[in-house]
Amino acid sequence: MGLSNFKEAVTDAVFQRSIVHTLYYAAMVVPATLILATAIALLINRATKFYSFIRVFVLLPYVTPAIGTAIGWMWIYDPTYGLANAVLHWLHLPMLQWLQSPYLALPSIAIYSLWHGVGFDVVIMLSALSGLPSGVLEASLVDGASPWRRFWRITLPLISPTMFFLVIVTTIGSLQAFSQVFALSSATGGPENSTTTALFDIYQTAFTYGNFSYASAMAIILVVLILALTLFQRWVGKRMVFYQ
């Protein structure tokens, strides 16, 4: 009891592995979400004719329940009848086991999470792009700056506070990954526990094995980890983010 739970959690090989899985999952989701959201927002920002429709279409996966959409993605990832392997077969590529593979299960869940959550980041990024000073962009056009130079020298610094906010929010959400892991791994933690994230391990410890005190200690360690990463990102952000 008490501090012994923290000592046990720190030395628990299963919990340590779940922390590694969580960090690996966040390392896949956070950069991919930020890059894809920025690219989609830049494209949508130009499509003024269908702007509202495309924005709603992109946001739609985010507002749908994760459990419900995950069931559909389980069919997509089905190794025999799934759409993913059908596309690979059409491209004459070897078919994969996806959620049944201990090496591909967590990346497969990361792909689903990217599809499900990128809409939120796109909407926030669109808000940042709509607030850019038009005079600065028009002046760069007059000076003959290329689209890439305008993005790198003007747009990116001006939207860097928004990007920094999205990095923090997406990181915190990724470190708390549970519903998508629970649904796509059929509540088992995946093959060889390859999709057991920290929060999923905490859930199993508390509600499957009934060890609530130990699960509470694990949860506190996870909170400390999230806080430490957030403070580190804030420290980096002060040196890299451009504030007007």
C-alpha positions as CSV (number, residue, x, y, z in Angstrom):
1,M,0.0,0.0,0.0
2,G,1.0,3.7,-0.2
3,L,4.4,4.4,-1.7
4,S,5.0,0.7,-2.4
5,N,2.6,1.0,-5.3
6,F,4.7,3.6,-6.9
7,K,7.8,1.5,-6.4
8,E,6.1,-1.5,-7.9
9,A,4.8,0.5,-10.9
10,V,8.2,1.9,-11.7
11,T,9.7,-1.6,-11.7
12,D,6.7,-3.2,-13.4
13,A,7.9,-4.5,-16.8
14,V,4.3,-4.5,-18.2
15,F,3.7,-0.9,-17.2
16,Q,7.1,0.1,-18.5
17,R,6.3,-1.5,-21.9
18,S,2.9,0.3,-21.9
19,I,4.7,3.6,-21.4
20,V,7.0,2.8,-24.3
21,H,4.0,2.0,-26.5
22,T,2.3,5.2,-25.5
23,L,5.4,7.3,-26.4
24,Y,5.7,5.4,-29.7
25,Y,2.1,6.0,-30.5
26,A,2.4,9.7,-29.7
27,A,5.6,10.0,-31.8
28,M,3.6,8.6,-34.8
29,V,0.4,10.6,-34.3
30,V,1.6,14.1,-33.2
31,P,3.9,15.0,-36.2
32,A,1.6,13.3,-38.7
33,T,-1.4,15.1,-37.4
34,L,0.3,18.5,-37.4
35,I,1.7,18.1,-41.0
36,L,-1.5,16.7,-42.5
37,A,-3.7,19.3,-40.7
38,T,-1.5,22.1,-42.0
39,A,-1.5,20.8,-45.6
40,I,-5.3,20.3,-45.6
41,A,-5.9,23.7,-44.1
42,L,-3.7,25.4,-46.7
43,L,-5.6,23.5,-49.5
44,I,-9.1,24.2,-48.1
45,N,-8.2,27.9,-47.5
46,R,-7.9,28.2,-51.3
47,A,-11.1,26.4,-52.1
48,T,-13.4,29.3,-51.4
49,K,-16.3,28.0,-53.5
50,F,-16.8,24.8,-51.5
51,Y,-15.1,26.0,-48.3
52,S,-18.0,25.3,-45.9
53,F,-18.8,21.9,-47.3
54,I,-15.2,20.7,-47.3
55,R,-14.7,22.0,-43.7
56,V,-17.7,20.1,-42.5
57,F,-16.6,17.0,-44.4
58,V,-13.1,17.1,-42.8
59,L,-14.5,17.7,-39.3
60,L,-17.1,14.9,-39.6
61,P,-14.9,12.0,-38.4
62,Y,-13.9,14.0,-35.3
63,V,-17.5,14.5,-34.1
64,T,-18.4,10.8,-34.7
65,P,-18.0,8.4,-31.7
66,A,-14.7,6.7,-31.7
67,I,-16.1,3.3,-30.8
68,G,-18.6,3.4,-33.7
69,T,-16.1,4.4,-36.4
70,A,-13.5,1.9,-35.0
71,I,-15.9,-0.9,-35.8
72,G,-15.9,0.2,-39.4
73,W,-12.1,0.3,-39.4
74,M,-11.9,-3.2,-38.0
75,W,-13.5,-4.3,-41.3
76,I,-11.1,-2.1,-43.3
77,Y,-8.2,-3.8,-41.5
78,D,-9.6,-7.3,-41.9
79,P,-6.8,-9.4,-43.5
80,T,-9.1,-11.5,-45.7
81,Y,-12.0,-9.2,-46.7
82,G,-10.8,-5.7,-45.6
83,L,-10.5,-2.7,-47.9
84,A,-6.9,-2.0,-46.9
85,N,-5.6,-5.4,-48.3
86,A,-7.9,-5.1,-51.3
87,V,-6.1,-1.8,-52.2
88,L,-2.7,-3.5,-51.6
89,H,-3.8,-6.4,-53.8
90,W,-4.9,-4.0,-56.5
91,L,-1.5,-2.3,-56.4
92,H,0.2,-5.7,-56.6
93,L,1.7,-5.3,-53.1
94,P,1.9,-7.9,-50.4
95,M,-1.1,-8.0,-48.1
96,L,-0.6,-7.3,-44.4
97,Q,-2.1,-8.6,-41.1
98,W,-2.7,-5.1,-39.8
99,L,-4.3,-5.5,-36.3
100,Q,-3.3,-9.1,-36.1
101,S,0.4,-8.3,-36.4
102,P,2.4,-7.4,-33.2
103,Y,4.5,-5.0,-35.3
104,L,1.6,-3.3,-37.3
105,A,-1.2,-3.2,-34.7
106,L,-0.1,0.0,-33.0
107,P,0.7,1.8,-36.3
108,S,-2.7,0.7,-37.6
109,I,-4.4,2.3,-34.6
110,A,-2.3,5.4,-35.2
111,I,-3.6,5.6,-38.8
112,Y,-7.1,5.4,-37.5
113,S,-6.4,8.1,-34.9
114,L,-5.0,10.3,-37.5
115,W,-8.1,10.0,-39.6
116,H,-10.4,10.5,-36.7
117,G,-8.7,13.4,-35.0
118,V,-7.1,15.5,-37.8
119,G,-10.4,17.4,-38.5
120,F,-10.1,19.3,-35.2
121,D,-6.6,20.4,-36.0
122,V,-7.7,21.5,-39.5
123,V,-10.5,23.7,-38.2
124,I,-8.1,25.4,-35.7
125,M,-5.5,25.8,-38.4
126,L,-8.1,27.4,-40.7
127,S,-8.9,29.9,-38.0
128,A,-5.3,30.8,-37.8
129,L,-4.9,31.2,-41.6
130,S,-8.0,33.4,-41.8
131,G,-6.4,35.8,-39.3
132,L,-3.2,36.4,-41.2
133,P,-2.6,40.0,-42.1
134,S,-3.5,40.3,-45.8
135,G,-1.2,43.3,-46.3
136,V,1.9,41.3,-45.5
137,L,0.9,38.5,-47.9
138,E,0.1,41.0,-50.7
139,A,3.4,42.7,-50.2
140,S,5.3,39.4,-50.6
141,L,3.4,38.8,-53.8
142,V,4.4,42.2,-55.1
143,D,8.0,41.4,-54.2
144,G,7.8,38.2,-56.2
145,A,8.2,35.7,-53.4
146,S,7.5,32.1,-54.4
147,P,4.7,30.2,-52.6
148,W,7.2,28.1,-50.7
149,R,9.1,31.2,-49.5
150,R,5.8,32.9,-48.5
151,F,4.8,29.9,-46.5
152,W,8.3,29.4,-44.8
153,R,9.1,33.0,-44.2
154,I,5.6,34.5,-43.5
155,T,2.8,32.0,-43.0
156,L,4.6,29.5,-40.8
157,P,6.0,32.1,-38.3
158,L,2.6,33.8,-38.0
159,I,0.7,30.5,-37.4
160,S,3.4,29.1,-35.1
161,P,1.5,29.9,-31.9
162,T,-1.5,27.9,-33.2
163,M,0.8,25.1,-34.2
164,F,2.4,25.1,-30.8
165,F,-1.1,24.9,-29.2
166,L,-2.0,21.9,-31.4
167,V,1.2,20.1,-30.6
168,I,0.5,20.3,-26.9
169,V,-3.2,19.4,-27.2
170,T,-2.4,16.5,-29.6
171,T,0.4,15.2,-27.4
172,I,-1.8,15.2,-24.3
173,G,-4.5,13.4,-26.2
174,S,-2.1,10.8,-27.6
175,L,-0.7,10.1,-24.2
176,Q,-4.2,9.4,-23.0
177,A,-5.1,7.1,-25.9
178,F,-7.7,4.5,-24.8
179,S,-11.0,4.3,-26.7
180,Q,-9.4,3.6,-30.1
181,V,-7.0,1.0,-28.5
182,F,-9.9,-0.6,-26.6
183,A,-12.1,-0.9,-29.7
184,L,-9.5,-1.9,-32.3
185,S,-7.7,-4.4,-30.1
186,S,-11.0,-6.0,-29.0
187,A,-10.2,-5.0,-25.4
188,T,-7.3,-7.5,-25.3
189,G,-4.3,-5.2,-25.8
190,G,-3.6,-6.5,-29.2
191,P,-1.3,-9.4,-30.2
192,E,1.4,-10.0,-27.7
193,N,0.1,-6.9,-25.8
194,S,1.6,-4.8,-28.6
195,T,-1.2,-2.1,-28.4
196,T,-1.3,-1.9,-24.6
197,T,-0.9,1.8,-23.9
198,A,-0.5,3.3,-20.4
199,L,-4.1,4.3,-19.9
200,F,-5.3,0.9,-21.3
201,D,-3.0,-0.9,-18.8
202,I,-4.4,1.3,-16.0
203,Y,-7.9,0.4,-17.0
204,Q,-7.1,-3.3,-17.0
205,T,-5.4,-3.1,-13.6
206,A,-8.4,-1.3,-12.1
207,F,-11.4,-2.8,-13.7
208,T,-10.3,-6.2,-14.8
209,Y,-8.0,-7.2,-11.9
210,G,-9.7,-4.9,-9.3
211,N,-6.4,-3.4,-8.0
212,F,-7.6,0.2,-7.7
213,S,-4.8,1.4,-5.4
214,Y,-2.1,0.2,-7.8
215,A,-4.0,1.6,-10.8
216,S,-4.1,5.0,-9.0
217,A,-0.4,5.0,-8.6
218,M,0.1,4.2,-12.3
219,A,-2.3,7.0,-13.2
220,I,-0.4,9.5,-11.1
221,I,2.9,8.5,-12.8
222,L,1.2,9.0,-16.2
223,V,0.0,12.4,-15.1
224,V,3.5,13.3,-14.1
225,L,4.8,12.1,-17.4
226,I,2.3,14.2,-19.3
227,L,3.1,17.3,-17.2
228,A,6.8,16.8,-17.8
229,L,6.4,16.6,-21.5
230,T,4.1,19.6,-21.6
231,L,6.6,21.7,-19.6
232,F,9.4,20.6,-22.0
233,Q,7.3,21.5,-25.0
234,R,6.5,24.9,-23.4
235,W,10.3,25.5,-22.8
236,V,11.0,24.6,-26.5
237,G,8.0,26.7,-27.6
238,K,9.4,29.9,-26.0
239,R,12.5,29.6,-28.2
240,M,10.8,28.6,-31.4
241,V,7.3,30.2,-31.5
242,F,6.9,33.6,-33.0
243,Y,4.5,35.8,-31.1
244,Q,3.4,39.1,-32.8
